[in-house]
Amino acid sequence: MDNVSYAYPDSENPAPQVLKDLNLSINEGEFVALIGQNGSGKSTLGKLLNALIIPDQGRVFIGDLDTHNSVNLPSIRRTVGMIFQRPQDEIVATTVSEDIAFGPSNLGLAAGEITYRVIEAMNVTGLTGFDDRPSYLLSAGETQRVALAGVLAMRPKCIIFDETTAMLDPSGREMVMEQARALNDQGITILFITHLMEEAAQADRIIVLDRGQIVMDASPAEVFSPASRIRSFGLDLPPISLAAERIRRFFPSIPDKILQISDLLQNLPGYSGNKWEQIPKKSNGKTLPFCVEIEDLSHIYLRGTPLAHQSLDDCSLRVAEGTLHGLIGATGSGKSTLLQHLNGLISPQSGKAKVLGFFLNSPDIDIKVLRRSVGLAFQQTEDQIFEQYVGDEIAFAARNFAIPGKISEIVQSAMEVVGLDFITFKDRLTSTLSGGERRKVALASVLAGQPQILLLDEPLAGLDPISRKEITSHLVNLKKNGKTLILSTHQFEGVIEMMDEISIMAKGKDLVHGKPGNIFSDTSNLEAAGIKAPLVASIINQLRHLKWPISKEIITLDELESSLSSIINGEER
């Protein structure tokens, strides 16, 4: 890329430059991570390399092929495969196998070769058995796997992963990273665009974008040291580095620049001190009324057809008023389907459901009143953003539900909650927003409706580290102000401490529910659900394995630090 600049066209307003005089070279066979705040230009850079867009200024070359020359575009796109931030944008066929076969078919390959490539790609991405599954009935995570399989079947020389793991559970993210590394070992160039610093740390080289310009380009160890430098660009250390930084004072043997969890766990020492029992937390003794009561809820998509797929299977859920309830589970476990029942988007097929006194089974239910009280922020933000301008999008619910007050003030307040500047964004075209910015707008539009219950489906996906902290902080404040929140997430770090109760879902069932500490200390339930323990729980479980007297109820780094301090100080006394 030589002196590349780009601005998305806007017929009514001066278009801000997304990339400015950018120079970049990526060598054949490299594994490069691209990171930066929401709106820094990461996805735009990827699209320029795939020739989906052409620079306003400067030149982009793939090998010796100039993207400005339209004759080169077919060769460029065979060379550089891209998995979009929104995978639905590249799904073109009605079934999984047909979609994966689409690219190889367009190459004119023999039928046997196409079949071989499809089977190979499905095996690699964990889609075996999905051959005839309708593509429009896939979960967001499953859709991302299909998109990846479609690109792999083309066998490109370079693959751009644009937030490919954003909607995947931890096991799915690990699968994608392992596959990316395996492809790189075969000589394929990898550009991995991500907001997850733990993923960036696995690359050989990290490029940091800030406001459309490259501000850092170095190895992971160099990028993340010193921490103050990466933080100056609105990013942060990988969670494992943050954890190591905080507990190193108790365990000086932990080396500097820890980037992988295995390096931390193997450096934790065994406990050899006096027996010391951690005092369990005291319950506040309050019993809160339930605002959500679900019993034996089942749902089958395309029921009565050969393509029937059971998403919920005798699922039960109870949520107390003013609490935050977490739903966790592997991709396709039924979390989104459950949330969509709670505000009437899907009607119960069997079982009982009551939300805020509304019986969802009743044919007389007033759906508009229910949705005024129960707001849902979708997993796929594009499914709910439809206005042309950001301000109008956020104002829609407030107008529709006749929220009292001045609309502009309601909109501004909702935007402040999610970290969007009112003046900067109110007149922005929604079509020009980055994935993270769209997620903030979708959440703000729900908040503007001032519901009693907030249903949040993967609210942190696609957000940079600072934005995740801002959103979680505001969610805590909403809970303090009496809102009930039900949150589905694959990204546990930073939100566990907010949760009062957690339900683990697997294959449409509520496998187990309880307090976070109890849930994450029992790894057997997590393994049965196909998910991994969050970072802090992994550290605590390892310390308990090493005989440290750490309470099962501890779930945060703050609590772990306090416990270790008490243990060590108790020994010294």
Number of C-alpha atoms within 10 A of each C-alpha: 20 14 15 21 22 24 17 16 12 13 7 7 10 10 14 12 16 20 26 19 16 19 15 12 10 14 9 14 16 18 26 24 27 25 24 26 22 24 20 20 24 28 22 22 24 24 16 19 24 24 24 13 16 20 21 13 16 17 18 24 16 20 10 8 14 18 22 16 10 10 11 15 17 10 11 23 18 18 18 23 23 28 25 20 21 21 21 17 10 18 21 13 15 14 19 29 26 21 22 30 24 19 19 23 16 9 11 9 12 10 12 9 11 21 19 12 21 26 19 16 26 24 13 17 20 15 18 13 12 16 17 12 17 18 22 14 15 20 22 21 21 23 22 29 26 30 25 27 28 29 24 25 22 25 19 17 19 27 26 25 24 24 24 26 27 25 27 27 23 22 15 24 18 14 17 21 18 13 15 22 18 12 20 19 13 11 15 21 24 25 24 27 26 26 26 23 22 17 19 24 21 19 21 14 21 26 22 22 23 20 18 22 20 20 13 17 17 14 18 20 16 15 19 24 13 12 15 12 14 19 14 9 17 15 23 20 24 19 20 22 21 16 18 22 16 15 18 15 12 13 13 12 12 20 13 13 19 20 24 16 17 10 15 19 17 10 13 19 16 13 14 9 14 12 12 14 11 17 10 11 9 6 6 6 6 6 8 11 11 16 19 20 18 20 15 16 21 21 24 16 14 12 12 9 8 7 14 13 17 16 22 24 19 16 23 20 17 19 23 18 20 21 23 26 26 25 27 25 28 24 25 20 23 25 29 22 19 24 22 17 18 28 25 19 13 14 16 19 12 15 16 19 24 18 22 16 12 19 15 23 16 13 8 9 13 13 14 13 12 19 19 21 18 23 25 24 26 22 22 21 22 15 10 16 20 14 15 14 17 26 24 19 22 29 24 19 21 23 14 11 16 12 16 9 9 9 19 15 13 21 26 20 16 25 25 13 20 24 17 19 12 18 10 8 17 20 14 17 16 22 16 18 16 20 21 22 22 23 26 25 27 26 26 28 29 27 26 25 26 20 18 20 28 25 26 23 23 24 26 26 23 26 25 22 22 16 22 21 15 13 20 17 16 16 21 18 13 18 18 12 10 13 20 25 26 24 23 25 23 26 20 19 14 16 21 21 17 18 18 16 22 25 24 23 27 27 19 22 23 24 17 14 18 15 15 23 19 17 23 26 21 14 17 11 18 22 11 14 21 18 22 21 19 17 18 22 26 17 21 24 22 17 18 17 13 14 15 22 20 22 21 19 18 24 23 20 20 12 15 20 15 12 18 17 15 14 20 14 10 12 12 9 5
